Amino acid sequence: MEPGRAGWLLLLLLLLPALGAAAPGEFDPYRVLGVGRSSSQADIKKAYKRLAREWHPDKNKDPGAEDKFIQISKAYEILSNEEKRANFDRYGDAGESQGFSQQQHRQFHRFHDGFYFDESFFHFPFNSERRDTSDEKYLLHFSHYVNEIVPDSFKKPYLIKITSDWCFSCIHIEPVWKEVAQELEALGAGIGVVHAGYERRLAHHLGAHSTPTLLGLINGKITFFHNAVVRENLRQFVENLLPGNLVEKITDKNYIRFLSDWRKDNKPHVLLFDHMPVVPLLYKLTAFAYRDYLSFGYVYVGLRGTEELSSQYNINVYTPTMMIFKEHIDRPADVVQAREMKKQLIDDFLSQNKFLMVARLTSQRLFQELCPVKKSHRQRKHCVVLLTGEGEKFAEAYESFLTFAVANTKDTLKFVHIYSDRQPEFADALLMDEEKYRGRSAVVILERRNNAGKIAYKALEEPWQGSKEDNFILLDLLDQLRTDPGLLSSETVVADLNDELAPMFLIRWFYSSLDYISDCWDSLFHSNWREMMPLLSLLFSALFILFGTIIVQAFSDSSDTRDSPPSGKEETAAKTEKNDANFSKESNSRIPKKGFVEVTELTDINYTSNLVRLRPGHMNVVLILSNSTKTPLLQKFALEVYTFTGSSSLHFSFLSLDKHREWLEYLLEFAQDAAPIPNQYDKHFLERDYTGYVLALNGHKKYFCLFKPHRSGDEGGTPGLCEDYDALQHAETRGKSSCSPGSRSIKNKLHKLSFWMERLLEGSLQRFYIPSWPALD
């Protein structure tokens, strides 16, 4: 080494500590939070919550919001810890510097520029600003991941990278990652990046214990990538995440059967003709995104055995062609042809053809999409419904209705049909069970008024037979409807439709078991011991319980043999008692163990035992109420949850909104889609009515599920009457409930809470995770 260069290096090493000591002084947590040095912890906490709401990256779209949020979190981390705060007050440093901070880096960068120091001398990328910043648009935060990415994974798979600073392997895979990320995003896959340094909570939630880690997310399920990071392996990994039955291979032998399945599937069928021997990944991703609406088939035109199919539909074998078939399989309903199929072109083409010309209403979701609730007079949507039966007897009526629908299709009209015997409640509500429609088809024009089931409708006076006279009558009614919306003079409330195509319970259980076995098998070969601990703990616990039961049974049997035989009277009494016990046991399997609902108030005294230290697997279901609504809400709450009190893992409490509003609003910040964070300039957010909210709190895993009160305005009928508490007849009652209109509307807030409780026990509710339980002051 030259003497001059060695001197500069020595001077640099001597100046680095001084630069490191000066840098932290520029970061003042008091100034960041806008508090004084004598501020209390309560003032610091209040300032942090206000600024965190304002600068959270999910709420604030300012380009500098993320950096500002990181500074706010860092400042609160220092000032909320008395030891770190004392160190900062004395020395200007919190005492936790590790490596170069951002300010140290800036100082070093200025020093570097001033002395023309060549960082390649050490062959280490000190200047991280020169590194590729393409990952910034893919960065994920915990709330964004839970509330948006996980639900979106049911429409497309995600490839996620967990990275960190000072990670040599992360730098090594960057070129491959950048290329694959751009390619997969263009095909329709999702891309995400988690910075473990700033998002430790999310990295831990994903199970990433080292960097770099690559994983896939689909249908809310995480799968880790374990192969070499090369383009082919990553593409194959994303392709393997997709279900194997998304696209069916179509030839001359099976195309008629495939296209004819529209009656059974109640979906249009899509055929892609291409000269690629394997199904393109773009087409598989498209099939996954639209699998709820369309069925997909692929025709390899270069394969022997597809000549008849290509000739039947006049296919150009040199250009990719996509066709959509609906009720008529002899001709496509729509066609698109392009030398290079792009995602945007395919999305536009499929989104316009998601439904049959006369789709069958097989679920409530389909009914809501085809017949949406009107939002204004300009956005009126009317549905023309054919209520008919199955079989050849009704084929002529259906075909004539289909012909009428094809000739009169408009944006404001949707033609649908329904099998009356499969949806009897829906049919009876519209036809009033009139004798003249029994065993015959009928046509009804309806308009949905709200999401609670209220509709306005008008039925054709005579049954639908498909004659020319029927066509003229229906056409005349539709013409009148354009100028006279009051034509729909009848109103009623219809129940939700049955899901006719939902898989049976045994099939769902079978697939869930396969997924669980697959996860366990993958864990045995790829997971580390930290990830295996829950499974091993479960296994050893089961073995311990098994052997413990055997030992206890052995000792009890030996003690019984030593006892003297009972006398005749005692034996008769014992048999009678045994029969009574068996009867009681059978009865208790159908009713709750208790004859009452034990609901305790959640206070600062029992807060730790009833929530923070709640045993694993147990949940506390908390009702939010105020002093004025306490009596009617508790009575309705007890009635709704009474059938669930037999579970020993559920505890029931209530929380006073008048005392603990701040605690509740802190929790609701993590359920941003269900309860948006109030704007700090909103004068009325402190008066927001949270009574009737119900939170299911899992103290061990630190998450909660949220029930929002039912709005009585959407009922579409009369307000709820005072209910009789027959299920609680043997419970202790101290007085009669009020039947005033006020108590009715308050009780209606908990309408359908029992259905929400069923979904809670099934585990199908959305979960909102929090970093830690706040104090209940």
Buried (B, 14 or more C-beta within 10 A) or exposed (E): EEEEEEEEEEEBEEBBEEBBBEBBEEBEBBEBBEBEEEBEEEBBBBBBBBBBBBBBBBBBEEEEBBEBBBBBBBBBBBBBBEEBBEBBEEEBBBEEEEEBBBBBBBBBBEBBEEEEBEBEEEEEBBEEEEEEEEBEEBBBBBBBBBBBBBEEBBBBBBBBBBBBBBBEEBBEBBEBBEEBBEBBBEBBBBBBBBBBBBBBEBBEBBBBEEBBBBBBBBEEEBBBBEEEBEEEBBBEBBBEBBEEEBBBEBBBEEBEEBBEBBEEEBBBBBBBBBEEEEBBBBBBBBBBBBBEBBBBBBBBBEEEEBEEBBEEBEBEBEBBBBBBBBBEBEEBBBBBEEEEBEBEEBBEBBEEBBBBBBBBBBBBEBBBBBBBBBEEEEEBBBBBBBBBBEEEEBEEBBEBBBBBBBEBEEEEBBBBBBBBEBBEEBBBBBBEEEEEBEEBBBBBBBBBBBEBBBBBBBBBEBBBEBEEEBBEBBEEBBEEBEEEBEBBEEEBBBEEBBEBEEEEEEEEEEEEEEEEEEBEEEBEEEBEEEEBEEBEEEEEEEEEEEEEEEEEEEEEEEEEEEEEEEEEEEEEEEEEEEEEEEEEEEEEEEEBEEBBBEBEBBBEEEBBEBBBEBEEEBBBBBBBBBEEBBBBBBBBBBBBBBBBBBBEEBBBBBBBBEBBBEBBBBBBBBBBEBBEBBEEEEEEEEEEEBBBBBBBBBBBEBBBBBBBBBBBEEBBEEEBEBBEBEBBEEEEEEEEBBEEEEBBBBBBBBBEBBEBBEEBBEEEBBBBBBEEBBEBE
